[in-house]
């Protein structure tokens, strides 16, 4: 296949297998084509189903499972360290991590998709037990010399 940006031939195995371009490549970047969008949606559904199968098989085998919903980045060291410690302490429990975004601030807890959720405050505490684990510092950064369009400096108070 020939790339649209005049570059070298790119024989992507998936594009060859499907006989269609999955990615539109240009000097400005790469975007999904309509075919690529369909493939992405179907691949996500297959991966979710595979995960569901694993959970059901583990449940049938009697293996206990703890599913943790995490709002944002599941690689956060503040989350990864306690999860690793829990795994060491409870090696027989299958721990699943479910990353979510702000479209579901309870990380699937209300829908029954997770057992516990690590999320951000404030949260609706109706029918939920909420415990604060830590306080994250939030900072504001600015240029030492503001742009000319900013006539007065910003001041922040607590």
Secondary structure by P-SEA (a helix, b strand, c coil): ccccccccccccaaaaaaccccccccccbbbbcaaaaaaaaaaaaaaaaaaaaaaaaaaaacbbbbbbbbccccccaaaaaaaaaaaaaccccbbbbbbbcccccccccccccccccccccccccccbbbbbcbbbbbbbbbbccccccccbbbbbcc
